[in-house]
Amino acid sequence: MHEINEIENIMKNMRLELRKGTLVLSVLSQLNNKHYGYSLVTTLNDIGLKIDQNTLYPLLRRLDKQGLLDSTWEIIEPRPRKYYSLSALGIEVYEKLKIEYLNNHFIMTKLIKEVK
């Protein structure tokens, strides 16, 4: 019999691996409308995807650097905010990534159902 702590540690690591695989797709899915970092954190958290700013901001910078995002600085409130939205390349990559995810989901659903 395995200790509960051992199982919890294994599950924690497995959850993180699954999450990493879907985080980019999750973020891209919300950037059809422009968001600044905190509004995106709030939107994702409200949907049920818990993400903190220390995870999101480096991801946004990486996606921006890859050309998947358009970013602009706007002053709407007392301080400037950097807004992000999908670039033309980002839209194309998002659509292809979404198809990949749905295909994987379909295969995983079949595999899981076959295991009895």
NORWOJO-V283425 format. One record per helix or strand of 2 or more residues. SS is the DSSP state (helix for helix, strand for strand). FROM is the first residue (numbers start at 1). LEN is the number of residues. If there is no record, write none. Layout:
SS,FROM,LEN
SS,FROM,LEN
This chain:
helix,4,26
strand,35,2
helix,37,11
helix,53,13
strand,69,7
strand,80,7
helix,88,27
